C-alpha cells in the first residue's frame, strides 16, 4: 500500500504554494481530474488544465495572500477558514473564505469555497 502524505499536509503545501504565487507547486497538490466549486455545487473549473488557467490568473495578483484562521481535519476532509487579501475593482481588500478540500491518495480531488 502506497504511503501518501496526510490530507492536512497536502492542503498546507497547497496554501504555501498559493501564498508563494507558485502555480506549478500548487497544481502538484491537485489531482488531474480535480473539480472546484462555489459552495455548494456551482462548478468553477474541472480538470488540471482549467485549474491552471484559473490559478494563473488568480496568482497574478501581487496582493494575493491567504492567512489561515482555523483548520479542521476529519479523515480525508480539510476545512480551512481564511482571510484573503486581494485586489478588487475598487482597490485592495480582504474577504473571509471557507475552503472545504477532499483529499485522496495524496492529492486534492475537490474543493468547495464559501466567500463571506
C-alpha positions, 0 to 999 in steps of 0.5 A: 500500500502506497504511503501518501502524505496526510490530507492536512499536509497536502492542503498546507503545501497547497496554501504555501504554494498559493501564498508563494504565487507558485502555480506549478507547486500548487497544481502538484497538490491537485489531482488531474481530474480535480473539480472546484466549486462555489459552495455548494455545487456551482462548478468553477473549473474541472480538470488540471488544465482549467485549474491552471488557467484559473490559478494563473490568473488568480496568482497574478495578483501581487496582493494575493495572500491567504492567512489561515484562521482555523483548520479542521481535519476529519479523515480525508476532509480539510476545512480551512477558514481564511482571510484573503487579501486581494485586489478588487475593482475598487482597490485592495481588500480582504474577504473571509473564505471557507475552503472545504478540500477532499483529499485522496491518495495524496492529492486534492480531488475537490474543493468547495469555497464559501466567500463571506 
